Amino acid sequence: MKLLGVDYGTKNIGLARASTSVPVALPFGIIDNTDKKEAVGKLVKIIQDEQIETVVAGLPIGLDGAENKNTERVRNFFAEVQSVSAVPIQFFSEVFSSQASDRFGGGASRDEKAAMIILQNYLDQDK
């Protein structure tokens, strides 16, 4: 199964991909998010072109476990994605993913690294 990890940000959307046959998240680029409608279109095109079977979207939850304005922003964005794509979307906690991405080496962007952490944590949850 092909998976796409997504770290939604107000400026950039970080992407990572993996498959269940080789469960290692790799960077897959960023989408500029200055125009939300355009960003939805680009994400849906990637989902279609890459034959993604599941999207794993980072969900910002407060340390107290409560949802907040950022959570609502992410849910609204992915509701728009779902309105034009039938791909299943799994929400997964992104707590500390941006901070952890700052400690990563390599040439991927911070946004891609955060998406990699979200996706890898999702893949590792049943281990």
C-alpha positions as CSV (number, residue, x, y, z in Angstrom):
1,M,0.0,0.0,0.0
2,K,1.3,3.5,-0.9
3,L,1.0,6.1,1.8
4,L,1.5,9.9,1.8
5,G,2.4,11.7,5.0
6,V,1.3,15.3,5.2
7,D,2.4,18.0,7.6
8,Y,-0.1,20.9,7.0
9,G,1.3,24.3,7.6
10,T,-0.2,27.7,6.9
11,K,2.8,28.6,4.6
12,N,4.0,25.1,3.4
13,I,2.6,21.6,3.3
14,G,5.4,19.0,3.9
15,L,5.1,15.6,2.2
16,A,6.6,12.2,2.8
17,R,5.9,8.9,1.3
18,A,6.3,5.2,2.1
19,S,4.8,1.9,1.3
20,T,3.8,-0.9,3.6
21,S,6.2,-3.3,1.8
22,V,9.1,-1.0,2.7
23,P,7.9,0.9,5.8
24,V,10.4,3.8,5.7
25,A,9.2,7.3,5.3
26,L,11.1,9.4,2.7
27,P,10.8,13.1,1.9
28,F,8.6,13.9,-1.0
29,G,8.6,17.6,-1.4
30,I,6.5,20.6,-0.3
31,I,3.4,22.4,-1.5
32,D,3.1,26.1,-1.2
33,N,0.0,26.9,0.8
34,T,-0.5,30.6,0.1
35,D,-3.5,29.7,-2.0
36,K,-5.6,27.0,-0.3
37,K,-7.6,26.1,-3.4
38,E,-4.4,25.7,-5.4
39,A,-2.8,23.7,-2.6
40,V,-5.8,21.3,-2.5
41,G,-5.5,20.8,-6.2
42,K,-1.8,20.1,-6.1
43,L,-2.2,17.6,-3.3
44,V,-5.1,15.8,-5.1
45,K,-3.0,15.6,-8.3
46,I,-0.1,14.0,-6.3
47,I,-2.5,11.5,-4.7
48,Q,-3.8,10.6,-8.2
49,D,-0.4,10.6,-10.0
50,E,1.4,8.6,-7.3
51,Q,-1.6,6.2,-6.8
52,I,-1.6,7.0,-3.1
53,E,-3.9,4.6,-1.2
54,T,-3.9,6.3,2.2
55,V,-3.0,9.8,3.3
56,V,-1.7,10.2,6.9
57,A,-2.3,13.7,8.0
58,G,-0.6,15.2,11.0
59,L,-3.2,16.4,13.5
60,P,-2.1,19.2,15.9
61,I,-3.6,18.3,19.3
62,G,-2.7,20.2,22.5
63,L,-0.6,18.6,25.1
64,D,-3.8,18.3,27.2
65,G,-5.3,16.2,24.4
66,A,-7.7,19.0,23.4
67,E,-8.3,20.2,19.8
68,N,-7.7,23.8,19.0
69,K,-7.8,26.3,16.1
70,N,-4.9,24.6,14.3
71,T,-6.7,21.3,14.6
72,E,-9.8,22.9,13.0
73,R,-7.7,24.4,10.2
74,V,-6.2,21.0,9.4
75,R,-9.6,19.2,9.5
76,N,-11.1,21.9,7.2
77,F,-8.3,21.6,4.7
78,F,-8.7,17.8,4.5
79,A,-12.5,18.1,4.3
80,E,-11.8,20.0,1.1
81,V,-9.4,17.3,-0.1
82,Q,-12.1,14.7,0.6
83,S,-14.7,16.7,-1.4
84,V,-12.6,16.0,-4.6
85,S,-10.8,12.7,-3.7
86,A,-12.0,9.4,-2.4
87,V,-8.6,8.5,-0.8
88,P,-8.9,7.6,2.8
89,I,-7.4,10.1,5.2
90,Q,-6.0,8.9,8.6
91,F,-5.3,11.6,11.1
92,F,-2.3,11.0,13.4
93,S,-0.9,13.1,16.2
94,E,1.9,15.4,15.2
95,V,2.9,16.4,18.7
96,F,6.5,17.5,18.7
97,S,7.0,16.5,15.0
98,S,8.3,20.0,14.0
99,Q,10.7,20.1,17.0
100,A,11.9,16.6,16.2
101,S,12.4,17.6,12.6
102,D,14.8,20.3,13.7
103,R,17.1,17.6,15.1
104,F,17.1,15.6,11.8
105,G,20.1,16.0,9.5
106,G,20.0,15.7,5.7
107,G,18.9,17.8,2.9
108,A,15.1,17.6,3.3
109,S,13.2,20.7,4.3
110,R,11.8,21.1,7.8
111,D,8.3,20.6,6.5
112,E,9.3,17.3,4.7
113,K,11.0,16.1,7.9
114,A,8.0,16.8,10.0
115,A,5.9,14.8,7.4
116,M,8.4,12.0,7.6
117,I,8.2,11.9,11.4
118,I,4.4,11.8,11.3
119,L,4.3,9.0,8.7
120,Q,7.1,7.0,10.3
121,N,5.3,7.2,13.7
122,Y,2.1,6.0,12.0
123,L,3.9,3.1,10.4
124,D,5.6,2.2,13.6
125,Q,2.5,2.3,15.8
126,D,1.8,-1.4,15.6
127,K,5.4,-2.6,16.1
